[in-house]
Amino acid sequence: MFWFLLITMVVVVAAVTLAVVGGGDSEVLPEAAPERLVDPLPLSRPVDRADIEALRLPVAARGYRMEDVDDVLDRLAAELAERDSRIAELEAALAGGPSGELPAEDGGR
């Protein structure tokens, strides 16, 4: 039994050594390009719920890529601030107008 274990151990050590040393002829694995944000938010129109649900942020070694997450959060914050401003403007127009008419948009139509 002792000889069997000794021979098995020698064969395993030899196989591992050959795999490590013998693999020197082949190239090292190429560097993988870091993942980038594939589904950016649309620039030509406001972001809607479907855009957010379809958004997939790329994963890095320690979680999500901070640069991509920051970009998405900045864009969403800007759009929410714009919408909040527009809502406040419309509410003020409703509260202050004698007939409750909304102001004309873009160019005084």
C-alpha positions in Angstrom: 0.0 0.0 0.0 2.9 2.3 0.8 4.5 1.8 -2.6 1.2 2.5 -4.4 0.8 5.8 -2.6 4.4 6.8 -3.2 4.2 6.0 -6.9 0.8 7.8 -7.2 2.3 10.9 -5.5 5.4 10.9 -7.7 3.2 10.6 -10.9 0.9 13.5 -9.7 3.9 15.7 -8.9 5.5 14.9 -12.3 2.3 15.7 -14.1 1.9 19.0 -12.4 5.5 19.9 -13.0 5.3 19.0 -16.7 2.1 21.0 -17.0 3.7 24.1 -15.5 7.1 23.9 -17.1 6.0 22.3 -20.4 3.4 25.0 -21.0 6.1 27.6 -21.4 6.0 27.2 -25.3 2.5 28.4 -25.6 1.6 32.1 -25.2 0.1 33.5 -22.0 -3.6 34.1 -22.1 -4.3 37.5 -23.7 -5.5 40.4 -21.6 -9.2 40.6 -21.6 -10.5 44.0 -22.5 -12.5 45.6 -19.6 -16.2 45.5 -20.0 -17.7 48.8 -21.2 -21.3 50.1 -20.8 -23.1 48.4 -23.7 -26.6 50.0 -23.4 -26.0 53.7 -22.8 -28.9 55.9 -22.1 -30.4 57.7 -25.2 -29.0 61.2 -25.8 -31.7 62.3 -28.2 -34.7 62.0 -25.9 -35.5 61.9 -22.2 -34.9 58.6 -20.3 -37.9 56.5 -19.7 -38.7 53.5 -17.5 -37.9 51.0 -20.3 -34.4 52.5 -20.7 -33.7 52.1 -17.0 -35.0 48.5 -16.9 -32.9 47.6 -20.0 -29.8 49.1 -18.6 -27.1 46.7 -17.6 -24.0 48.0 -16.0 -20.7 46.1 -16.6 -19.2 44.3 -13.7 -15.5 44.8 -12.8 -13.3 42.7 -10.5 -14.6 44.5 -7.3 -18.2 45.1 -8.4 -19.5 47.6 -10.8 -17.3 50.1 -12.7 -17.5 53.3 -10.8 -17.1 55.5 -13.8 -20.1 53.9 -15.6 -22.3 54.0 -12.5 -21.3 57.7 -11.9 -22.2 58.6 -15.5 -25.6 56.9 -15.4 -26.4 58.5 -12.0 -25.3 62.0 -13.2 -27.5 61.7 -16.3 -30.5 60.5 -14.2 -30.0 63.2 -11.6 -29.9 65.9 -14.3 -33.1 64.6 -16.0 -34.9 64.3 -12.7 -33.9 67.9 -11.8 -35.2 69.1 -15.2 -38.5 67.3 -14.7 -38.9 68.6 -11.1 -38.3 72.1 -12.4 -40.8 71.7 -15.2 -43.4 70.3 -12.7 -42.9 73.2 -10.3 -43.2 75.7 -13.2 -46.5 74.1 -14.3 -47.9 73.9 -10.8 -47.0 77.6 -10.3 -48.8 78.5 -13.5 -51.9 76.6 -12.4 -51.9 78.2 -9.0 -51.2 81.7 -10.2 -53.2 82.0 -13.4 -56.7 83.4 -13.1 -58.2 81.0 -15.7 -55.9 78.1 -14.9 -54.4 78.2 -18.4 -50.9 76.7 -19.0 -48.2 79.0 -20.5 -47.4 78.5 -24.2 -44.4 76.3 -24.8 -41.3 77.1 -26.9 -41.9 80.1 -29.1 -45.3 81.2 -27.7 -47.6 79.1 -29.8 
